[in-house]
């Protein structure tokens, strides 16, 4: 999802394994290079692109309402009304 988000915002993204999968499940590294088309104006125009629609559907399917990267890029992935604030656990009942 991070790679998709960066690509939609105009970055050139490479995703690769830097440690073999037999050692750890968390072994993907992203490198992103800002391209000439990665400006705030183009980012605003791309918010309703096909790729952004797919990204939001994927986030919705997994129950993801926001991520730090999306916040930094100014992208709202899901509906934030009535939900928990990021990083907060629901109260114990």
N, C-alpha and C positions, 0 to 999 in steps of 0.2 A: 504494500500500500504506500509506503514511503517513496519507493521508486516511481510509482504511478503519479503520485502527487507532484513530485519534483519535475517529472517530464511534462505534466500538464501546465506547470508554471513556467515552462520554457528552459529547463535545465537539461543538459546532456548527462545521462545517468548510466553508470556501469555498476552491475551487481555481480559479485563473485565470492566464491568460497575461499577463505584464507586459512582455515584449519579443516582437515578431513572430517567428514560427517561421523566417522566412527569415534571421534574424540569428544565432540560436543554438538548439540543441536543448534546452538547459537553461533553459527559460523559464517554468516553472510556479511559482507562489507559493501557499503554503497559509496561510490565516489560520484560527486555531482559537480559539473562545471557550468558556471553561468554563461549562457549563450546570449547573443545579441538580442534575441526576441524575449528574454526574461526581464521584462519591465513591468511595473505595476499596472500600467494601462492595458497591456496585453493580458496580464493576469486577470484583470477585471473582466475583460471581454471573453476569456476562456472559461469563466465560472460555470457556464451552461453548455459547454462543449460535450460531445459524446463521451470522451474519456472521463471528464469530471462527473458526468451522470453515472457512468459505470463505477467510478471510485466511490461515490456516495452510496450507491446500491450495495457495494461490497461492505462498506462500513456499517450500513444499516443491517445487513444480514448477520454481521458479527456483533451487533449491539454497540458499536463504537460511535460515540457522539463527538469526541474531539481528541486530538493528539497535540503534543507540544509542537511538532513540525507544522501541522495545519494552523495552529494558533500563530506561530511566527510568520507564516506566509499569508495570514489573513483570510484563511479559508474555513468556512463553517461546514463540517461534514454532515452533521445531523441536527435534529431538532433538540435545542437545549432547554426548552420550556418544561418546567416541572421535574426536571431530572436532578440528579446529584451533582454537586460541583466536582470538578476534576480532582482526583486524589482523595476523595472522602468516602468513607465506608458508611453504609446505612446504619442508623441507630439500632442498638440491640433491643429486642422486644421481650 
